[in-house]
Amino acid sequence: MNKNDLTQHVSDRAGIGKNEATKAVDAVFDVISEALKGGDEVRLTGFGVFAVAARAGGKGRNPQTGEEITIKPSKQPRFRAGKQLKDAVNG
């Protein structure tokens, strides 16, 4: 499923127009992104948790040349599925 499919399903389920569903889906993604940028986590009870995890920097090697490179520390968005979502997928 891609974003257009998601928007269509939201439109059908909520009984709203596709333009309104597009605005709603975009707004949800924007709010989650802004919260993660600010270092907050987003908890959706029964669905899961969106959070930011820190990745340490270090040394690595370029596989083509064998040259040593420095890998910068970074932040990665993560998602942990909630129990109800896991149960729905598995059962």
WOJO-V894241 format. One record per helix or strand of 3 or more residues. SS is the DSSP state (2 for helix, 1 for strand). FROM is the first residue (numbers start at 0). TO is the last residue. If there is no record, write none. Layout:
SS:FROM:TO
SS:FROM:TO
This chain:
2:2:13
2:17:36
1:41:43
1:47:54
1:57:60
1:67:70
1:73:80
2:82:89
